[in-house]
Amino acid sequence: MPLSRYLTILLLPLLCACAALQKPRLDYTPGAVVETLSSAVALSVHATDHAMAGNGYLVYRRPDQVRLVVLSPFGTTLFELFALGERIVLVYPSQATAYSGRFDELPDRGGAQGWRLLRWVLEIDPPAAERTSATVERMGRQGFIEKVQFENGLVTAKSAPGGEQVFYTDYALVSGVPLAGGIELRDGRDGRILLRFDEPEVNTPLDDGAFTPRLDGMTILPLSAIQGL
């Protein structure tokens, strides 16, 4: 038997298996965007001096309103993150303490540094009609040059000049809208934030109160006072 035919016979099952594992292209409506999102989440944060993991839930309203709640294994709230525009509030109910300020005031320690990029992470282009797969370099809305990777018209990765990267994985259609099932943020050093969605709901009405922190009885400190998440 010729060697080429022998190799073809050996490789054919492997090639077929790879073809079977390829995910089908999402049949989405161009321009369909996530206006609101509510979902259970699994979160992990890794840094040189800090690591944490937990479950909770997230609500989001386009373009820049976010609330993230992280729960303990017993179901109590470990901390809450509220974001609106350039402002961020971190609330720790068990300590009756909240930290408030601008994103750029987050300290460079304790796993907090990765959250500076939250607004950049949430800025995702609407699904493109051309469904192209390419990498483009452009001026981003945060005021710096970014590289954006598209696959089938969907953003799958972005990178910033400081080495920061974000990856959007496991896209699926939710109420007709493409949604990444997982987001991974790397801060260009050793920091990493992983977020995965479970049973997300897209474009349902959200009350304004969902994005308003309850600070009655709380000691409010500047973000610079945070020792770790």
C-alpha positions as CSV (number, residue, x, y, z in Angstrom):
1,M,0.0,0.0,0.0
2,P,1.4,3.4,-0.9
3,L,2.5,5.5,2.1
4,S,0.3,8.4,1.2
5,R,-2.8,6.2,1.1
6,Y,-1.8,4.5,4.4
7,L,-1.5,7.9,6.1
8,T,-4.8,9.0,4.7
9,I,-6.5,6.0,6.2
10,L,-4.9,6.7,9.6
11,L,-5.8,10.3,9.6
12,L,-9.3,10.1,8.2
13,P,-11.0,9.2,11.6
14,L,-9.2,12.1,13.3
15,L,-10.2,14.6,10.6
16,C,-13.8,13.4,10.7
17,A,-13.8,13.8,14.5
18,C,-12.4,17.4,14.3
19,A,-15.1,18.2,11.7
20,A,-17.8,16.9,14.0
21,L,-16.5,19.0,16.9
22,Q,-16.7,22.2,15.0
23,K,-19.5,24.4,16.4
24,P,-22.2,25.5,13.9
25,R,-22.3,29.1,13.0
26,L,-24.8,31.1,14.9
27,D,-27.8,32.2,12.8
28,Y,-28.3,35.6,14.3
29,T,-30.0,38.8,13.2
30,P,-27.3,41.5,12.5
31,G,-27.4,44.3,14.9
32,A,-29.2,42.4,17.7
33,V,-27.6,43.6,20.9
34,V,-27.8,42.9,24.6
35,E,-29.7,45.8,26.1
36,T,-30.2,44.2,29.5
37,L,-28.9,41.0,31.0
38,S,-29.6,39.1,34.2
39,S,-27.9,35.8,35.0
40,A,-26.5,33.6,37.6
41,V,-22.7,33.6,37.4
42,A,-19.6,31.8,38.5
43,L,-16.7,34.1,39.2
44,S,-13.0,33.6,39.9
45,V,-10.4,36.3,40.5
46,H,-6.6,35.5,40.5
47,A,-3.8,37.9,41.3
48,T,-0.3,37.6,42.9
49,D,-1.5,38.6,46.3
50,H,-5.1,37.5,46.2
51,A,-7.5,34.8,44.8
52,M,-11.2,34.2,45.3
53,A,-14.0,32.2,43.7
54,G,-17.7,32.1,44.2
55,N,-21.1,32.1,42.6
56,G,-23.7,34.9,42.5
57,Y,-25.7,36.9,40.0
58,L,-25.2,39.8,37.6
59,V,-27.6,42.4,36.1
60,Y,-26.5,44.7,33.3
61,R,-28.2,47.5,31.4
62,R,-26.5,49.0,28.3
63,P,-24.3,50.9,28.1
64,D,-22.7,51.1,31.6
65,Q,-24.9,50.0,34.5
66,V,-23.8,46.8,36.3
67,R,-24.5,45.1,39.5
68,L,-22.6,42.0,40.5
69,V,-23.4,40.0,43.7
70,V,-21.0,37.4,45.0
71,L,-22.4,34.9,47.5
72,S,-20.7,32.7,50.1
73,P,-21.3,28.9,50.1
74,F,-24.0,29.5,52.7
75,G,-25.9,31.9,50.5
76,T,-24.9,35.1,52.3
77,T,-23.6,38.1,50.4
78,L,-19.8,38.4,50.4
79,F,-19.7,41.6,48.4
80,E,-21.6,43.6,45.8
81,L,-20.2,45.7,42.9
82,F,-22.2,48.6,41.4
83,A,-21.0,50.4,38.4
84,L,-22.5,53.4,36.6
85,G,-20.5,55.4,34.1
86,E,-17.1,56.3,35.6
87,R,-18.3,55.5,39.2
88,I,-17.9,52.2,41.0
89,V,-19.1,51.1,44.5
90,L,-18.0,48.0,46.3
91,V,-20.2,47.0,49.2
92,Y,-19.3,44.5,52.0
93,P,-22.4,43.9,54.1
94,S,-20.7,41.8,56.8
95,Q,-18.3,44.6,57.5
96,A,-21.0,47.4,57.1
97,T,-18.5,49.1,54.8
98,A,-18.6,50.4,51.2
99,Y,-15.8,51.8,49.0
100,S,-16.8,54.4,46.4
101,G,-15.0,56.3,43.7
102,R,-14.0,56.4,40.1
103,F,-12.7,53.3,38.2
104,D,-9.2,54.9,37.9
105,E,-9.0,55.2,41.7
106,L,-9.1,51.4,42.2
107,P,-5.8,50.3,43.9
108,D,-3.3,48.2,42.1
109,R,-3.5,45.3,44.5
110,G,-5.8,42.7,46.0
111,G,-7.4,41.7,42.8
112,A,-9.1,45.1,42.4
113,Q,-6.9,46.2,39.5
114,G,-8.7,44.1,37.0
115,W,-12.1,45.8,37.6
116,R,-10.6,49.0,36.1
117,L,-11.3,47.5,32.7
118,L,-14.9,46.7,33.3
119,R,-16.3,49.3,31.0
120,W,-13.9,48.3,28.3
121,V,-15.0,44.6,28.7
122,L,-18.6,45.5,28.3
123,E,-18.1,47.5,25.1
124,I,-18.9,44.9,22.5
125,D,-19.7,45.7,18.9
126,P,-23.2,44.7,17.7
127,P,-23.2,41.5,15.5
128,A,-22.0,42.5,12.0
129,A,-24.1,41.9,8.9
130,E,-21.0,40.9,7.0
131,R,-20.2,38.0,9.5
132,T,-16.5,38.6,8.8
133,S,-13.6,36.9,10.6
134,A,-10.7,39.3,10.9
135,T,-8.6,41.3,13.4
136,V,-8.8,45.1,13.2
137,E,-6.8,47.8,15.0
138,R,-8.7,51.0,15.9
139,M,-9.2,53.8,18.4
140,G,-11.6,52.5,21.1
141,R,-14.3,54.4,22.9
142,Q,-12.1,54.4,26.1
143,G,-9.5,56.6,24.3
144,F,-6.8,54.1,23.4
145,I,-5.8,51.9,20.4
146,E,-7.3,48.4,20.7
147,K,-7.0,45.3,18.6
148,V,-10.3,43.5,18.1
149,Q,-10.8,40.0,16.8
150,F,-14.0,39.0,15.0
151,E,-15.2,35.5,14.1
152,N,-18.4,35.2,12.1
153,G,-19.1,38.8,12.8
154,L,-18.9,38.4,16.6
155,V,-16.2,39.9,18.9
156,T,-14.1,37.0,20.4
157,A,-11.1,38.9,21.8
158,K,-9.8,42.4,22.4
159,S,-6.4,43.7,23.5
160,A,-5.2,47.0,24.9
161,P,-1.7,48.7,24.6
162,G,-0.8,47.8,28.2
163,G,-1.1,44.0,27.4
164,E,-4.6,43.7,28.8
165,Q,-6.7,41.1,27.0
166,V,-10.3,40.0,27.1
167,F,-11.8,36.8,25.5
168,Y,-15.4,36.1,24.8
169,T,-16.2,32.4,24.4
170,D,-19.0,29.9,23.9
171,Y,-21.5,32.2,22.1
172,A,-25.1,31.1,22.1
173,L,-28.4,32.6,21.0
174,V,-30.5,33.9,24.0
175,S,-33.8,35.3,22.9
176,G,-32.4,35.7,19.4
177,V,-29.3,37.7,20.6
178,P,-25.8,36.3,20.5
179,L,-24.3,36.2,24.1
180,A,-20.9,35.0,25.1
181,G,-21.2,32.3,27.8
182,G,-17.9,33.1,29.3
183,I,-15.6,36.1,29.6
184,E,-11.9,36.0,30.6
185,L,-10.0,39.2,31.4
186,R,-6.2,39.2,31.8
187,D,-4.6,42.4,33.1
188,G,-1.3,42.1,31.2
189,R,0.6,40.8,34.3
190,D,-0.6,37.9,36.4
191,G,-4.2,39.0,37.2
192,R,-7.1,37.2,35.7
193,I,-10.9,37.4,36.1
194,L,-13.1,34.6,34.8
195,L,-16.9,35.0,34.6
196,R,-19.4,32.4,33.3
197,F,-23.1,32.9,32.8
198,D,-25.7,30.3,33.8
199,E,-29.3,30.5,32.5
200,P,-29.1,34.1,31.3
201,E,-32.1,36.2,30.4
202,V,-31.6,38.9,27.8
203,N,-33.5,42.1,27.1
204,T,-36.1,41.8,29.9
205,P,-37.2,44.9,31.9
206,L,-35.0,45.8,34.9
207,D,-36.0,48.1,37.7
208,D,-33.8,51.1,38.4
209,G,-33.5,49.9,42.0
210,A,-31.5,46.9,40.9
211,F,-28.6,49.2,40.2
212,T,-28.8,51.3,43.4
213,P,-26.6,50.3,46.3
214,R,-28.2,50.4,49.8
215,L,-25.7,52.3,51.9
216,D,-27.8,53.1,55.0
217,G,-25.7,52.4,58.1
218,M,-22.6,51.8,56.0
219,T,-19.2,53.3,56.6
220,I,-18.2,54.8,53.2
221,L,-14.5,54.8,52.4
222,P,-12.4,55.8,49.3
223,L,-11.4,53.0,46.9
224,S,-7.8,53.5,47.9
225,A,-8.6,52.0,51.3
226,I,-9.4,48.5,49.8
227,Q,-7.0,45.8,51.0
228,G,-8.4,43.0,48.8
229,L,-11.7,41.8,47.3
